[in-house]
Amino acid sequence: MTTWTPRNFERGPLRHWLQATGSLSARLAASGEVFSVQVLRQGREALAADEAQALRMADRRIGYVREVLLRVDGVAMVFARSVTRHTDSLGAWRAVRGLGARPLADVLFTRSGITRQPLNYRQFAQHTAPHRRVVQHWQAAHTQPGEPRDLPRSLPARRSVFDRQGAHLLVMEVFIAPRTAWLAPCKLTSPIHKRTTS
């Protein structure tokens, strides 16, 4: 699968994780004891063409980007990348700038006036540019002792656009943990997190 599609081709437990709506951070937190967000980088940069298209940007593709690892009990489970217009990061989505090590879900699922478009899915195959970018950021991160340096050959991903006051925020989540790590039930939980650490 080389393009984004509304069809989820995964099977088994990971399929349920990918298609679950609501807060992914809350579901990850419910699957372990300690949930944490590791910020990899954040700031202004040029966006990829497909990101600009999803954000309906016809002008210069300058955006505000936040990339993080979502960890459960120290294990990196998800690489997440959120992008918006740089101007919108100073307006409707300015809260993203001040999140620090808090999950983006603190904004997306607790504030009024935010709507979400349907999820789309994609597989990042090994040796493709998206897979290489994720691997590069992953290897540059301060991984936990004993954590594998190599990611799975195929990385399932999903993304959706959130709207607030006419401004768009694109959130992509790449499920980087081995498939065996997703055997835990995809629990529903109302709190954003049980216990967190930065």
C-alpha positions as a printed NumPy array, in Angstrom:
array([[  0.   ,   0.   ,   0.   ],
       [  1.795,   3.12 ,  -1.222],
       [ -0.939,   5.72 ,  -0.816],
       [ -3.321,   6.681,   1.968],
       [ -6.615,   4.82 ,   1.838],
       [ -9.751,   4.656,   4.026],
       [ -9.448,   0.857,   4.096],
       [ -7.62 ,  -0.788,   7.   ],
       [ -5.865,  -3.877,   5.613],
       [ -4.39 ,  -5.062,   8.913],
       [ -5.644,  -8.203,  10.603],
       [ -5.728,  -9.426,  14.166],
       [ -5.306,  -7.266,  17.285],
       [ -3.346,  -4.55 ,  15.492],
       [ -6.322,  -3.939,  13.208],
       [ -8.415,  -2.93 ,  16.235],
       [ -5.681,  -0.603,  17.492],
       [ -5.436,   1.103,  14.113],
       [ -9.13 ,   1.69 ,  13.635],
       [ -9.979,   2.696,  17.205],
       [-11.374,   6.186,  17.475],
       [-10.868,   8.576,  20.361],
       [ -7.586,   9.024,  22.179],
       [ -4.796,   6.615,  21.238],
       [ -2.803,   7.937,  24.201],
       [ -5.594,   6.901,  26.559],
       [ -5.692,   3.411,  25.086],
       [ -1.929,   3.042,  25.325],
       [ -1.996,   4.248,  28.92 ],
       [ -4.644,   1.649,  29.741],
       [ -2.435,  -1.133,  28.348],
       [  0.427,  -0.646,  30.824],
       [  1.525,   0.977,  34.05 ],
       [  3.407,   4.082,  32.888],
       [  2.639,   6.099,  29.769],
       [  5.085,   8.762,  28.579],
       [  5.648,  11.102,  25.661],
       [  9.187,  11.637,  24.373],
       [  9.465,  14.765,  22.245],
       [ 11.856,  14.226,  19.33 ],
       [ 11.605,  17.601,  17.671],
       [  9.258,  20.516,  17.313],
       [  9.318,  23.651,  15.185],
       [  8.893,  25.228,  11.784],
       [  9.765,  23.289,   8.626],
       [  8.714,  22.608,   5.057],
       [  5.979,  19.996,   4.729],
       [  5.732,  17.057,   2.36 ],
       [  3.448,  17.513,  -0.639],
       [  0.843,  15.045,   0.655],
       [  0.796,  16.784,   4.04 ],
       [  0.238,  20.175,   2.409],
       [ -2.54 ,  18.681,   0.308],
       [ -4.244,  17.209,   3.376],
       [ -4.076,  20.625,   5.044],
       [ -5.445,  22.276,   1.875],
       [ -2.388,  24.459,   1.498],
       [ -2.059,  25.982,  -1.954],
       [  0.663,  28.444,  -0.991],
       [  4.163,  27.892,   0.441],
       [  4.299,  24.593,   2.308],
       [  5.691,  25.952,   5.573],
       [  4.267,  24.25 ,   8.613],
       [  4.719,  23.727,  12.308],
       [  5.741,  20.149,  13.127],
       [  5.793,  18.131,  16.345],
       [  7.243,  14.609,  16.432],
       [  7.109,  12.333,  19.451],
       [  7.442,   8.745,  20.603],
       [  4.584,   7.362,  22.679],
       [  5.947,   4.907,  25.233],
       [  4.296,   2.337,  27.489],
       [  6.391,   1.109,  30.412],
       [  9.449,   2.498,  28.652],
       [  8.797,   0.732,  25.342],
       [  8.322,   2.935,  22.272],
       [  5.006,   1.939,  20.707],
       [  4.07 ,   4.748,  18.329],
       [  5.885,   7.448,  16.366],
       [  3.52 ,  10.409,  15.987],
       [  3.877,  13.44 ,  13.743],
       [  1.46 ,  16.365,  13.881],
       [  1.599,  19.217,  11.367],
       [ -0.341,  22.41 ,  10.793],
       [  0.167,  25.659,   8.942],
       [  2.76 ,  27.763,  10.691],
       [  0.241,  30.592,  10.946],
       [ -2.32 ,  28.252,  12.533],
       [  0.245,  27.211,  15.154],
       [  0.067,  30.836,  16.28 ],
       [ -3.73 ,  30.856,  16.182],
       [ -6.273,  28.048,  16.509],
       [ -3.601,  25.383,  17.208],
       [ -1.25 ,  27.468,  19.389],
       [ -1.816,  25.038,  22.288],
       [  0.321,  22.485,  20.409],
       [  3.379,  24.679,  20.965],
       [  3.121,  24.471,  24.745],
       [  2.417,  20.765,  25.206],
       [  5.933,  19.771,  26.202],
       [  5.848,  16.107,  27.229],
       [  2.065,  16.009,  27.514],
       [  0.145,  14.066,  24.858],
       [ -1.59 ,  15.911,  22.044],
       [ -4.763,  14.182,  23.223],
       [ -4.833,  16.718,  26.071],
       [ -5.885,  19.231,  23.423],
       [ -7.734,  17.125,  20.854],
       [-10.121,  15.304,  23.172],
       [-10.682,  17.755,  26.004],
       [-11.458,  21.016,  24.197],
       [-14.666,  22.007,  22.493],
       [-15.061,  22.977,  18.858],
       [-12.712,  20.318,  17.454],
       [-13.927,  17.866,  14.818],
       [-12.106,  14.929,  13.267],
       [-12.196,  13.691,   9.699],
       [-12.197,   9.922,   8.969],
       [ -9.036,   7.883,   9.454],
       [ -6.871,   6.856,   6.517],
       [ -4.299,   4.068,   6.482],
       [ -1.01 ,   3.203,   4.847],
       [  1.871,   0.707,   5.067],
       [  5.395,   2.135,   5.04 ],
       [  7.477,  -0.576,   3.396],
       [ 11.173,  -0.998,   4.131],
       [ 13.563,   1.12 ,   2.042],
       [ 10.852,   3.644,   1.135],
       [ 11.422,   7.292,   2.012],
       [  8.75 ,   7.429,   4.778],
       [ 10.144,   4.268,   6.411],
       [ 13.686,   5.685,   6.289],
       [ 12.549,   8.939,   7.904],
       [ 10.868,   7.121,  10.768],
       [ 13.911,   4.875,  11.252],
       [ 16.216,   7.9  ,  11.263],
       [ 14.219,   9.659,  13.969],
       [ 13.867,   6.422,  15.915],
       [ 17.589,   5.697,  15.946],
       [ 18.413,   9.288,  16.886],
       [ 16.128,   9.07 ,  19.929],
       [ 17.483,   8.113,  23.346],
       [ 16.194,   4.553,  23.296],
       [ 15.859,   2.497,  26.442],
       [ 18.549,  -0.056,  27.382],
       [ 17.942,  -3.283,  25.51 ],
       [ 15.479,  -1.664,  23.11 ],
       [ 15.935,  -2.933,  19.515],
       [ 17.556,  -0.534,  17.072],
       [ 15.828,  -2.074,  14.069],
       [ 12.17 ,  -1.459,  13.324],
       [  9.803,  -3.906,  11.615],
       [ 10.156,  -4.064,   7.829],
       [  6.601,  -2.88 ,   7.299],
       [  5.223,  -0.08 ,   9.453],
       [  1.432,   0.332,   9.602],
       [  0.31 ,   3.932,   9.916],
       [ -2.847,   5.94 ,  10.145],
       [ -3.648,   9.623,   9.918],
       [ -6.547,  12.025,  10.166],
       [ -7.205,  15.74 ,  10.045],
       [ -8.598,  17.662,  13.002],
       [-10.446,  20.931,  12.391],
       [-10.775,  23.878,  14.749],
       [-12.086,  27.293,  13.795],
       [-11.418,  26.498,  10.128],
       [ -7.778,  25.554,  10.822],
       [ -6.496,  22.043,  10.124],
       [ -4.112,  19.821,  12.076],
       [ -2.872,  16.598,  10.471],
       [ -1.918,  13.825,  12.886],
       [ -0.047,  10.74 ,  11.67 ],
       [  0.631,   7.778,  13.948],
       [  3.067,   5.034,  12.916],
       [  2.805,   1.806,  14.926],
       [  6.482,   0.971,  15.325],
       [  6.376,  -1.722,  18.012],
       [  6.544,  -5.37 ,  16.852],
       [  3.164,  -6.941,  16.19 ],
       [  3.503,  -9.082,  19.297],
       [  3.372,  -5.889,  21.366],
       [ -0.186,  -5.228,  20.165],
       [ -1.689,  -8.421,  21.57 ],
       [ -2.995,  -6.495,  24.588],
       [ -6.691,  -5.648,  24.175],
       [ -7.433,  -2.229,  22.74 ],
       [ -9.148,  -1.009,  25.894],
       [-11.498,   1.904,  26.114],
       [-10.786,   4.307,  28.922],
       [-12.042,   7.758,  29.765],
       [ -8.968,   9.319,  31.443],
       [ -6.289,  10.635,  29.084],
       [ -3.617,   8.888,  31.14 ],
       [ -3.358,   6.855,  34.323],
       [  0.216,   7.586,  35.271],
       [  2.649,   9.505,  33.151],
       [  6.29 ,  10.327,  33.299],
       [  8.422,  12.685,  31.269]])
